Amino acid sequence: MSESSDAESILSRAAKQEGDYDWLGAAGSYGKASELFSELDYLKRGELHERIGHSFFRAAFQAETVEGFEKRMQLSVQSY
């Protein structure tokens, strides 16, 4: 399997996780996809980091504790 099809597969999984409201899973999938793109592909990596930040932001509202909420919000800010 090529890197392109690997990335497409991971991005497809991330989109499904978003649809299932599995925000932490989506953030992880976007992180894996980001690693497959060249460090020089700033546009794609930037888009993926924005998606990671959004996923952590949404996941923060699913946290069961204040500490979990704060941690996920910090991860969101770091990704943005």
DOKE-486449 format. One record per residue (C-alpha): residue number from 1; residue in one letter; y, z, x. Coordinates in Angstrom, 1 decimal. Layout:
BEGIN
{NUM; "a"; {Y; Z; X}} ...
***
This chain:
BEGIN
{1; "m"; {0.0; 0.0; 0.0}} {2; "s"; {3.4; -0.9; 1.4}} {3; "e"; {6.4; 1.4; 1.7}} {4; "s"; {8.2; -0.5; -1.1}} {5; "s"; {5.3; 0.0; -3.5}} {6; "d"; {4.9; 3.6; -2.4}} {7; "a"; {8.6; 4.2; -3.1}} {8; "e"; {8.4; 2.5; -6.5}} {9; "s"; {5.4; 4.6; -7.5}} {10; "i"; {7.1; 7.8; -6.5}} {11; "l"; {10.3; 6.8; -8.3}} {12; "s"; {8.3; 6.0; -11.4}} {13; "r"; {6.6; 9.4; -11.2}} {14; "a"; {10.0; 11.1; -10.9}} {15; "a"; {11.3; 9.2; -13.9}} {16; "k"; {8.3; 10.4; -15.9}} {17; "q"; {8.8; 14.0; -14.7}} {18; "e"; {12.4; 13.8; -15.9}} {19; "g"; {11.2; 12.6; -19.3}} {20; "d"; {8.9; 15.6; -19.4}} {21; "y"; {11.7; 18.0; -18.4}} {22; "d"; {9.8; 18.8; -15.2}} {23; "w"; {13.0; 19.0; -13.2}} {24; "l"; {11.6; 20.7; -10.1}} {25; "g"; {8.8; 18.1; -9.9}} {26; "a"; {11.4; 15.4; -10.2}} {27; "a"; {13.5; 16.9; -7.4}} {28; "g"; {10.4; 16.9; -5.2}} {29; "s"; {9.5; 13.4; -6.0}} {30; "y"; {13.0; 12.1; -5.3}} {31; "g"; {12.9; 14.0; -2.0}} {32; "k"; {9.6; 12.3; -1.1}} {33; "a"; {11.1; 8.9; -2.0}} {34; "s"; {14.2; 9.6; 0.0}} {35; "e"; {12.0; 10.0; 3.1}} {36; "l"; {10.6; 6.5; 2.7}} {37; "f"; {14.0; 4.8; 3.0}} {38; "s"; {15.7; 4.2; 6.4}} {39; "e"; {18.3; 6.6; 7.4}} {40; "l"; {20.6; 3.6; 7.6}} {41; "d"; {20.2; 2.8; 3.9}} {42; "y"; {23.0; 5.0; 2.9}} {43; "l"; {23.4; 3.7; -0.6}} {44; "k"; {19.8; 4.3; -1.6}} {45; "r"; {19.5; 7.6; 0.1}} {46; "g"; {22.8; 8.7; -1.5}} {47; "e"; {21.6; 7.8; -4.9}} {48; "l"; {18.4; 9.7; -4.4}} {49; "h"; {20.3; 12.8; -3.2}} {50; "e"; {22.4; 12.6; -6.3}} {51; "r"; {19.2; 12.5; -8.4}} {52; "i"; {17.9; 15.5; -6.5}} {53; "g"; {21.1; 17.4; -7.1}} {54; "h"; {21.0; 16.6; -10.8}} {55; "s"; {17.3; 17.6; -11.0}} {56; "f"; {18.0; 21.0; -9.4}} {57; "f"; {21.0; 21.5; -11.6}} {58; "r"; {18.9; 20.9; -14.7}} {59; "a"; {16.1; 23.0; -13.3}} {60; "a"; {18.5; 25.9; -12.9}} {61; "f"; {18.9; 26.2; -16.6}} {62; "q"; {15.1; 26.6; -16.9}} {63; "a"; {15.0; 29.5; -14.4}} {64; "e"; {13.6; 32.8; -15.8}} {65; "t"; {15.7; 35.0; -13.6}} {66; "v"; {19.3; 35.1; -12.4}} {67; "e"; {18.1; 34.8; -8.8}} {68; "g"; {16.2; 31.7; -9.7}} {69; "f"; {19.2; 30.2; -11.4}} {70; "e"; {21.4; 30.9; -8.4}} {71; "k"; {18.9; 29.5; -5.9}} {72; "r"; {18.5; 26.3; -7.9}} {73; "m"; {22.2; 25.9; -8.2}} {74; "q"; {22.6; 26.3; -4.5}} {75; "l"; {20.0; 23.6; -3.9}} {76; "s"; {21.8; 21.4; -6.3}} {77; "v"; {25.1; 21.8; -4.4}} {78; "q"; {23.4; 21.2; -1.1}} {79; "s"; {21.9; 17.9; -2.4}} {80; "y"; {25.2; 16.7; -3.7}} 
***
